[in-house]
Amino acid sequence: MLTDKEITCVWGGLRVSPYKKKNIDPLIPLLQHEFSNWSSNKIHSYMNLVMEKTDDKSGVLVAKNESSYNVGIAIYTFQQIGAHLFTYDEENEGKNNKVYNVLVIENIIASSPILEKPVFMDLVQGAVKVAEYFECDYLELPNIDSEKSFEFVQKKYSPYVEKADTFRTYIKVPNDNSESKLSSKSP
C-alpha cells in the first residue's frame, strides 16, 4: 500500500500527499469547481469509486498550502496498454506482446487560476513518485504543450516527454535503477 512517506513532496511551499480518508467533504469545493454540472451525489459516487479500490488501481493526491488548506487535487488511475495501441515508445514499436503500465492523471484541479502553475507542478511531481513506486512505464497527462498551467511541468520534464499529441502528453518514467529518477531532479 502506498504511504505518505513514499509520495509526500514539498515544492513551492505546497505539500502533496495521498488522500486516504473516507470522508471526501474537505475536497468537495475543489470537486464542485471541476465538475460544475454534476450533483453532489454524483461527485460522491465518483469519488467512492476512486477511493474504495483496495488494490491501488486508483487514488487521489492532495496539495496543501502552509496553512493546510487543500489547494489542488489529482485523481489518477493505473492502466495497462498493449504495444499495438500504444505508439509512443519508438524503441518497442511493433512489439505486440509488450504491455505498458501507465499512471493516468484523470483530473487535475487547482483551487485558483493564480495557483495553477505551482499546484500542477507539485501534483505532477507527486504523480511521478506514485508512477516510480509502482514501476510504471509512463505518466499520462493532459496536453502540456498548449496549457500555460503546465509551464513548470513542461520545463522540468521536457527531456522525458514522448510524442505529445493534441489530446494527451506522455512522460517516460525511468524505472530501472541505472536511470536517474525523475522525482529527484530539481525543477
Accessible surface in RSA format (square Angstrom, percent):
REM  Atomic radii and reference values for relative SASA: ProtOr
REM  Chains: A
REM  Algorithm: Lee & Richards
REM  Probe-radius: 1.40
REM  Slices: 20
REM RES _ NUM      All-atoms   Total-Side   Main-Chain    Non-polar    All polar
REM                ABS   REL    ABS   REL    ABS   REL    ABS   REL    ABS   REL
RES MET A   1   166.84  86.4 118.09  78.2  48.75 116.1  83.78  71.2  83.06 110.0
RES LEU A   2     2.78   1.5   1.14   0.8   1.64   4.1   1.14   0.8   1.64   4.4
RES THR A   3    60.53  43.0  56.90  57.7   3.62   8.6  58.60  78.7   1.93   2.9
RES ASP A   4    74.64  52.3  70.50  70.2   4.14   9.8  23.93  56.3  50.71  50.6
RES LYS A   5   192.62  94.0 161.08  98.8  31.54  75.1 113.83 102.5  78.79  83.9
RES GLU A   6    69.76  40.1  49.77  37.7  20.00  47.6  27.82  53.8  41.95  34.3
RES ILE A   7     0.03   0.0   0.03   0.0   0.00   0.0   0.03   0.0   0.00   0.0
RES THR A   8    27.13  19.3  14.53  14.7  12.60  30.0  13.86  18.6  13.27  20.1
RES CYS A   9    11.21   8.5   5.53   6.2   5.68  13.3  11.21  28.4   0.00   0.0
RES VAL A  10    95.59  62.9  67.21  60.8  28.39  68.4  67.21  58.4  28.39  77.0
RES TRP A  11    52.36  21.0  47.87  23.2   4.49  10.5  46.08  24.6   6.28  10.2
RES GLY A  12    64.42  79.4   0.00   N/A  64.42  79.4  32.99  90.5  31.43  70.4
RES GLY A  13    31.48  38.8   0.00   N/A  31.48  38.8  18.73  51.4  12.74  28.5
RES LEU A  14    11.81   6.6  11.81   8.5   0.00   0.0  11.81   8.3   0.00   0.0
RES ARG A  15   126.28  53.0 125.57  64.0   0.71   1.7  40.57  55.4  85.71  51.9
RES VAL A  16     0.00   0.0   0.00   0.0   0.00   0.0   0.00   0.0   0.00   0.0
RES SER A  17    19.90  16.8  19.89  26.5   0.01   0.0   1.97   4.2  17.94  25.1
RES PRO A  18    11.18   8.1   2.07   1.9   9.11  33.1   2.07   1.7   9.11  56.6
RES TYR A  19    16.39   7.7   8.54   4.9   7.85  20.4  11.27   8.5   5.13   6.3
RES LYS A  20    98.07  47.8  70.98  43.6  27.09  64.5  58.52  52.7  39.55  42.1
RES LYS A  21   120.91  59.0 113.01  69.3   7.90  18.8  82.39  74.2  38.52  41.0
RES LYS A  22   164.00  80.0 144.88  88.9  19.12  45.5 109.24  98.3  54.76  58.3
RES ASN A  23    85.11  58.7  75.56  73.0   9.55  23.0  36.33  87.4  48.77  47.1
RES ILE A  24     5.45   3.1   3.84   2.9   1.61   3.9   3.84   2.8   1.61   4.4
RES ASP A  25    81.17  56.9  72.94  72.6   8.23  19.5  25.51  60.0  55.67  55.5
RES PRO A  26    64.41  46.9  42.93  39.1  21.48  78.1  55.50  45.8   8.92  55.4
RES LEU A  27     0.00   0.0   0.00   0.0   0.00   0.0   0.00   0.0   0.00   0.0
RES ILE A  28    22.90  13.0  22.90  17.1   0.00   0.0  22.90  16.5   0.00   0.0
RES PRO A  29    90.57  66.0  78.32  71.4  12.25  44.5  82.47  68.1   8.09  50.3
RES LEU A  30    10.43   5.8   9.99   7.1   0.44   1.1  10.43   7.3   0.01   0.0
RES LEU A  31     0.00   0.0   0.00   0.0   0.00   0.0   0.00   0.0   0.00   0.0
RES GLN A  32    84.88  47.5  80.17  58.6   4.71  11.2  22.38  47.6  62.50  47.4
RES HIS A  33   123.65  67.6 102.84  71.5  20.81  53.2  64.92  66.9  58.73  68.3
RES GLU A  34    73.54  42.2  49.98  37.8  23.57  56.1   3.34   6.5  70.20  57.3
RES PHE A  35    23.43  11.7  19.18  11.9   4.25  11.1  22.86  13.9   0.57   1.6
RES SER A  36    89.47  75.6  57.80  77.1  31.66  72.9  36.58  77.9  52.88  74.1
RES ASN A  37   147.76 101.9 111.52 107.8  36.24  87.3  32.90  79.2 114.86 111.0
RES TRP A  38    77.12  30.9  61.05  29.6  16.07  37.7  42.15  22.5  34.97  56.7
RES SER A  39    68.39  57.8  52.90  70.6  15.49  35.7  53.96 114.9  14.44  20.2
RES SER A  40    53.86  45.5  46.04  61.4   7.82  18.0  31.10  66.2  22.76  31.9
RES ASN A  41   121.83  84.0 118.31 114.3   3.52   8.5  26.61  64.0  95.22  92.0
RES LYS A  42   108.44  52.9 102.53  62.9   5.91  14.1  61.50  55.4  46.94  50.0
RES ILE A  43     0.67   0.4   0.67   0.5   0.00   0.0   0.67   0.5   0.00   0.0
RES HIS A  44    58.89  32.2  58.89  40.9   0.00   0.0  48.53  50.0  10.37  12.1
RES SER A  45    64.29  54.3  59.24  79.1   5.06  11.6  30.36  64.6  33.93  47.5
RES TYR A  46    50.46  23.6  47.74  27.2   2.72   7.1  43.33  32.6   7.13   8.8
RES MET A  47     0.00   0.0   0.00   0.0   0.00   0.0   0.00   0.0   0.00   0.0
RES ASN A  48    64.58  44.5  64.01  61.9   0.56   1.4  11.30  27.2  53.28  51.5
RES LEU A  49   121.80  67.8 117.57  84.1   4.22  10.6 120.78  84.8   1.02   2.8
RES VAL A  50     9.76   6.4   8.14   7.4   1.62   3.9   9.00   7.8   0.75   2.0
RES MET A  51    36.60  19.0  13.43   8.9  23.17  55.2  14.96  12.7  21.63  28.7
RES GLU A  52   102.57  58.9  88.73  67.1  13.83  32.9  25.53  49.4  77.03  62.9
RES LYS A  53   107.30  52.3  88.44  54.3  18.87  44.9  41.53  37.4  65.77  70.1
RES THR A  54   134.54  95.7 101.80 103.2  32.74  78.0  77.56 104.2  56.98  86.1
RES ASP A  55    89.23  62.5  67.26  66.9  21.97  51.9  42.99 101.2  46.24  46.1
RES ASP A  56    33.34  23.4  29.05  28.9   4.29  10.2   6.57  15.5  26.77  26.7
RES LYS A  57   105.02  51.2 103.43  63.5   1.59   3.8  47.77  43.0  57.25  61.0
RES SER A  58    11.76   9.9   2.63   3.5   9.13  21.0   2.63   5.6   9.13  12.8
RES GLY A  59     9.39  11.6   0.00   N/A   9.39  11.6   9.39  25.8   0.00   0.0
RES VAL A  60     2.38   1.6   0.00   0.0   2.38   5.7   0.00   0.0   2.38   6.5
RES LEU A  61     0.00   0.0   0.00   0.0   0.00   0.0   0.00   0.0   0.00   0.0
RES VAL A  62     1.92   1.3   1.92   1.7   0.00   0.0   1.92   1.7   0.00   0.0
RES ALA A  63     0.00   0.0   0.00   0.0   0.00   0.0   0.00   0.0   0.00   0.0
RES LYS A  64    58.03  28.3  57.83  35.5   0.20   0.5  25.63  23.1  32.41  34.5
RES ASN A  65    47.71  32.9  41.72  40.3   5.99  14.4  14.94  36.0  32.76  31.7
RES GLU A  66   156.73  90.0 118.61  89.7  38.12  90.8  53.78 104.0 102.95  84.1
RES SER A  67    77.87  65.8  50.36  67.2  27.51  63.4  21.42  45.6  56.45  79.1
RES SER A  68    76.62  64.7  61.97  82.7  14.65  33.7  25.96  55.3  50.65  71.0
RES TYR A  69   151.28  70.6 149.41  85.0   1.88   4.9 102.77  77.2  48.52  59.8
RES ASN A  70    32.41  22.4  14.76  14.3  17.65  42.5   4.57  11.0  27.84  26.9
RES VAL A  71     8.75   5.8   8.75   7.9   0.00   0.0   8.75   7.6   0.00   0.0
RES GLY A  72     0.00   0.0   0.00   N/A   0.00   0.0   0.00   0.0   0.00   0.0
RES ILE A  73     0.00   0.0   0.00   0.0   0.00   0.0   0.00   0.0   0.00   0.0
RES ALA A  74     0.10   0.1   0.10   0.1   0.00   0.0   0.10   0.1   0.00   0.0
RES ILE A  75     0.18   0.1   0.18   0.1   0.00   0.0   0.18   0.1   0.00   0.0
RES TYR A  76     8.42   3.9   8.42   4.8   0.00   0.0   0.38   0.3   8.04   9.9
RES THR A  77    31.53  22.4  31.53  32.0   0.00   0.0  31.53  42.3   0.00   0.0
RES PHE A  78    39.18  19.6  23.87  14.8  15.31  39.8  24.03  14.6  15.15  43.4
RES GLN A  79    74.73  41.8  67.75  49.5   6.98  16.6  26.37  56.1  48.36  36.7
RES GLN A  80   134.22  75.1 102.28  74.7  31.94  76.0  29.24  62.2 104.99  79.6
RES ILE A  81    29.38  16.7  27.45  20.4   1.93   4.7  29.38  21.2   0.00   0.0
RES GLY A  82    14.75  18.2   0.00   N/A  14.75  18.2   7.54  20.7   7.21  16.1
RES ALA A  83     7.38   6.8   1.03   1.6   6.35  14.4   1.10   1.6   6.28  16.6
RES HIS A  84   120.62  65.9  90.77  63.1  29.85  76.4  76.68  79.0  43.94  51.1
RES LEU A  85   130.89  72.9 102.19  73.1  28.71  72.2 105.64  74.2  25.26  68.0
RES PHE A  86     5.50   2.8   2.22   1.4   3.28   8.5   2.32   1.4   3.18   9.1
RES THR A  87    75.34  53.6  74.28  75.3   1.07   2.5  52.23  70.1  23.12  34.9
RES TYR A  88    33.59  15.7  33.48  19.0   0.11   0.3  16.17  12.1  17.42  21.5
RES ASP A  89     7.29   5.1   6.48   6.5   0.80   1.9   0.11   0.3   7.18   7.2
RES GLU A  90   115.82  66.5  96.89  73.3  18.93  45.1  33.83  65.4  81.99  66.9
RES GLU A  91   143.39  82.3 114.68  86.8  28.71  68.4  50.96  98.6  92.44  75.5
RES ASN A  92    30.63  21.1  30.36  29.3   0.27   0.6   0.07   0.2  30.56  29.5
RES GLU A  93   101.37  58.2  76.21  57.7  25.16  59.9  30.86  59.7  70.51  57.6
RES GLY A  94    60.79  75.0   0.00   N/A  60.79  75.0  35.95  98.7  24.83  55.6
RES LYS A  95   113.33  55.3 107.34  65.9   5.99  14.3  71.27  64.2  42.05  44.8
RES ASN A  96   105.29  72.6  88.05  85.1  17.25  41.5  26.39  63.5  78.90  76.3
RES ASN A  97   138.10  95.2 108.31 104.7  29.78  71.7  47.35 114.0  90.74  87.7
RES LYS A  98    67.21  32.8  61.32  37.6   5.89  14.0  33.00  29.7  34.21  36.4
RES VAL A  99    74.22  48.8  60.91  55.1  13.31  32.1  60.91  52.9  13.31  36.1
RES TYR A 100     2.69   1.3   2.69   1.5   0.00   0.0   1.24   0.9   1.45   1.8
RES ASN A 101    51.81  35.7  51.78  50.0   0.03   0.1   9.69  23.3  42.12  40.7
RES VAL A 102     0.30   0.2   0.00   0.0   0.30   0.7   0.00   0.0   0.30   0.8
RES LEU A 103     0.00   0.0   0.00   0.0   0.00   0.0   0.00   0.0   0.00   0.0
RES VAL A 104     4.26   2.8   4.26   3.9   0.00   0.0   4.26   3.7   0.00   0.0
RES ILE A 105     0.56   0.3   0.42   0.3   0.14   0.3   0.42   0.3   0.14   0.4
RES GLU A 106    66.98  38.5  45.90  34.7  21.08  50.2  10.33  20.0  56.65  46.3
RES ASN A 107    23.86  16.5  19.67  19.0   4.18  10.1   4.18  10.1  19.67  19.0
RES ILE A 108    18.47  10.5   7.18   5.3  11.29  27.2   7.18   5.2  11.29  30.6
RES ILE A 109     3.06   1.7   1.22   0.9   1.84   4.4   3.06   2.2   0.00   0.0
RES ALA A 110     6.77   6.2   0.00   0.0   6.77  15.4   0.00   0.0   6.77  17.9
RES SER A 111    51.66  43.7  23.60  31.5  28.05  64.6  21.30  45.3  30.36  42.5
RES SER A 112    30.44  25.7  28.40  37.9   2.04   4.7  22.75  48.5   7.69  10.8
RES PRO A 113   109.73  80.0  95.71  87.2  14.02  51.0  96.00  79.3  13.74  85.4
RES ILE A 114   156.55  89.1 131.55  98.0  25.01  60.3 140.03 100.8  16.52  44.8
RES LEU A 115    60.62  33.8  60.62  43.4   0.00   0.0  60.62  42.6   0.00   0.0
RES GLU A 116    51.27  29.4  51.27  38.8   0.00   0.0   1.84   3.6  49.44  40.4
RES LYS A 117    69.83  34.1  69.35  42.5   0.49   1.2  33.09  29.8  36.74  39.1
RES PRO A 118    32.98  24.0  32.98  30.1   0.00   0.0  32.98  27.2   0.00   0.0
RES VAL A 119     0.00   0.0   0.00   0.0   0.00   0.0   0.00   0.0   0.00   0.0
RES PHE A 120    13.77   6.9  13.77   8.5   0.00   0.0  13.77   8.3   0.00   0.0
RES MET A 121     0.00   0.0   0.00   0.0   0.00   0.0   0.00   0.0   0.00   0.0
RES ASP A 122     0.00   0.0   0.00   0.0   0.00   0.0   0.00   0.0   0.00   0.0
RES LEU A 123     0.20   0.1   0.00   0.0   0.20   0.5   0.20   0.1   0.00   0.0
RES VAL A 124     0.16   0.1   0.02   0.0   0.14   0.3   0.16   0.1   0.00   0.0
RES GLN A 125    13.69   7.7  13.69  10.0   0.00   0.0   0.40   0.8  13.29  10.1
RES GLY A 126     0.00   0.0   0.00   N/A   0.00   0.0   0.00   0.0   0.00   0.0
RES ALA A 127     0.00   0.0   0.00   0.0   0.00   0.0   0.00   0.0   0.00   0.0
RES VAL A 128     0.00   0.0   0.00   0.0   0.00   0.0   0.00   0.0   0.00   0.0
RES LYS A 129    48.94  23.9  45.63  28.0   3.30   7.9  20.91  18.8  28.03  29.9
RES VAL A 130     0.00   0.0   0.00   0.0   0.00   0.0   0.00   0.0   0.00   0.0
RES ALA A 131     0.00   0.0   0.00   0.0   0.00   0.0   0.00   0.0   0.00   0.0
RES GLU A 132    20.90  12.0  14.17  10.7   6.73  16.0   7.52  14.5  13.38  10.9
RES TYR A 133    87.76  41.0  59.71  34.0  28.04  73.0  47.11  35.4  40.65  50.1
RES PHE A 134    63.50  31.8  43.07  26.7  20.43  53.2  47.55  28.8  15.95  45.6
RES GLU A 135   112.66  64.7 108.57  82.1   4.09   9.7  23.95  46.3  88.71  72.4
RES CYS A 136     1.12   0.8   1.12   1.3   0.00   0.0   0.00   0.0   1.12   1.2
RES ASP A 137    20.05  14.0  19.57  19.5   0.48   1.1   0.86   2.0  19.19  19.1
RES TYR A 138     0.07   0.0   0.07   0.0   0.00   0.0   0.00   0.0   0.07   0.1
RES LEU A 139     0.00   0.0   0.00   0.0   0.00   0.0   0.00   0.0   0.00   0.0
RES GLU A 140    18.13  10.4  18.13  13.7   0.00   0.0   0.00   0.0  18.13  14.8
RES LEU A 141     0.00   0.0   0.00   0.0   0.00   0.0   0.00   0.0   0.00   0.0
RES PRO A 142    35.50  25.9  35.38  32.2   0.12   0.4  35.50  29.3   0.00   0.0
RES ASN A 143    20.75  14.3  18.63  18.0   2.12   5.1   7.67  18.5  13.08  12.6
RES ILE A 144     0.70   0.4   0.66   0.5   0.04   0.1   0.66   0.5   0.04   0.1
RES ASP A 145    85.25  59.7  60.12  59.8  25.13  59.4  24.38  57.4  60.87  60.7
RES SER A 146    90.57  76.5  56.05  74.8  34.52  79.5  51.41 109.5  39.16  54.9
RES GLU A 147    79.82  45.8  75.09  56.8   4.72  11.2  11.96  23.1  67.86  55.4
RES LYS A 148   163.73  79.9 157.89  96.9   5.84  13.9 103.57  93.2  60.16  64.1
RES SER A 149    13.06  11.0  10.34  13.8   2.72   6.3   2.18   4.6  10.88  15.2
RES PHE A 150     4.45   2.2   4.45   2.8   0.00   0.0   4.45   2.7   0.00   0.0
RES GLU A 151    50.87  29.2  49.17  37.2   1.70   4.1  18.86  36.5  32.01  26.1
RES PHE A 152    68.17  34.1  65.16  40.4   3.02   7.8  66.18  40.1   1.99   5.7
RES VAL A 153     0.21   0.1   0.21   0.2   0.00   0.0   0.21   0.2   0.00   0.0
RES GLN A 154    59.97  33.5  59.58  43.5   0.39   0.9  17.12  36.4  42.85  32.5
RES LYS A 155   142.22  69.4 117.81  72.3  24.41  58.1  86.75  78.1  55.47  59.1
RES LYS A 156    12.51   6.1   2.55   1.6   9.96  23.7   8.04   7.2   4.47   4.8
RES TYR A 157     0.11   0.1   0.11   0.1   0.00   0.0   0.11   0.1   0.00   0.0
RES SER A 158    63.25  53.4  49.32  65.8  13.93  32.1  29.68  63.2  33.58  47.0
RES PRO A 159    96.85  70.6  55.55  50.6  41.30 150.1  68.11  56.2  28.74 178.6
RES TYR A 160    41.82  19.5  39.83  22.7   1.99   5.2  28.66  21.5  13.16  16.2
RES VAL A 161    41.48  27.3  20.34  18.4  21.14  50.9  20.34  17.7  21.14  57.3
RES GLU A 162    41.80  24.0  39.55  29.9   2.25   5.4   3.14   6.1  38.66  31.6
RES LYS A 163   107.20  52.3  84.40  51.8  22.80  54.3  70.10  63.1  37.10  39.5
RES ALA A 164    31.78  29.2   3.42   5.3  28.37  64.5   3.42   4.8  28.37  75.2
RES ASP A 165    57.70  40.4  46.32  46.1  11.38  26.9  37.42  88.1  20.27  20.2
RES THR A 166   132.94  94.6 111.79 113.3  21.15  50.4  83.05 111.6  49.89  75.4
RES PHE A 167   153.13  76.6 145.21  89.9   7.92  20.6 147.37  89.3   5.76  16.5
RES ARG A 168    29.89  12.5  29.89  15.2   0.00   0.0   8.77  12.0  21.12  12.8
RES THR A 169     0.00   0.0   0.00   0.0   0.00   0.0   0.00   0.0   0.00   0.0
RES TYR A 170    18.50   8.6  18.50  10.5   0.00   0.0   0.09   0.1  18.41  22.7
RES ILE A 171     0.00   0.0   0.00   0.0   0.00   0.0   0.00   0.0   0.00   0.0
RES LYS A 172    62.24  30.4  62.24  38.2   0.00   0.0  39.32  35.4  22.92  24.4
RES VAL A 173     2.47   1.6   0.00   0.0   2.47   6.0   0.00   0.0   2.47   6.7
RES PRO A 174     5.21   3.8   2.66   2.4   2.55   9.3   5.21   4.3   0.00   0.0
RES ASN A 175    52.40  36.1  35.09  33.9  17.31  41.7   1.98   4.8  50.42  48.7
RES ASP A 176    71.80  50.3  65.93  65.6   5.87  13.9  21.50  50.6  50.30  50.2
RES ASN A 177   144.81  99.9 116.02 112.1  28.79  69.3  34.46  82.9 110.35 106.7
RES SER A 178    99.34  83.9  56.30  75.1  43.04  99.1  55.37 117.9  43.97  61.6
RES GLU A 179    86.90  49.9  76.29  57.7  10.61  25.3  31.74  61.4  55.16  45.0
RES SER A 180    72.85  61.6  53.57  71.5  19.28  44.4  49.87 106.2  22.98  32.2
RES LYS A 181    66.66  32.5  64.12  39.3   2.54   6.0  53.10  47.8  13.56  14.4
RES LEU A 182     0.00   0.0   0.00   0.0   0.00   0.0   0.00   0.0   0.00   0.0
RES SER A 183    27.07  22.9  12.31  16.4  14.76  34.0   0.83   1.8  26.24  36.8
RES SER A 184    88.98  75.2  52.50  70.1  36.47  84.0  49.10 104.6  39.87  55.9
RES LYS A 185    72.39  35.3  63.17  38.8   9.21  21.9  40.94  36.9  31.44  33.5
RES SER A 186    92.31  78.0  72.34  96.5  19.97  46.0  43.49  92.6  48.82  68.4
RES PRO A 187    85.55  62.3  34.34  31.3  51.21 186.1  54.40  44.9  31.14 193.6
END  Absolute sums over single chains surface
CHAIN  1 A     9845.5       7959.0       1886.5       5070.4       4775.0
END  Absolute sums over all chains
TOTAL          9845.5       7959.0       1886.5       5070.4       4775.0
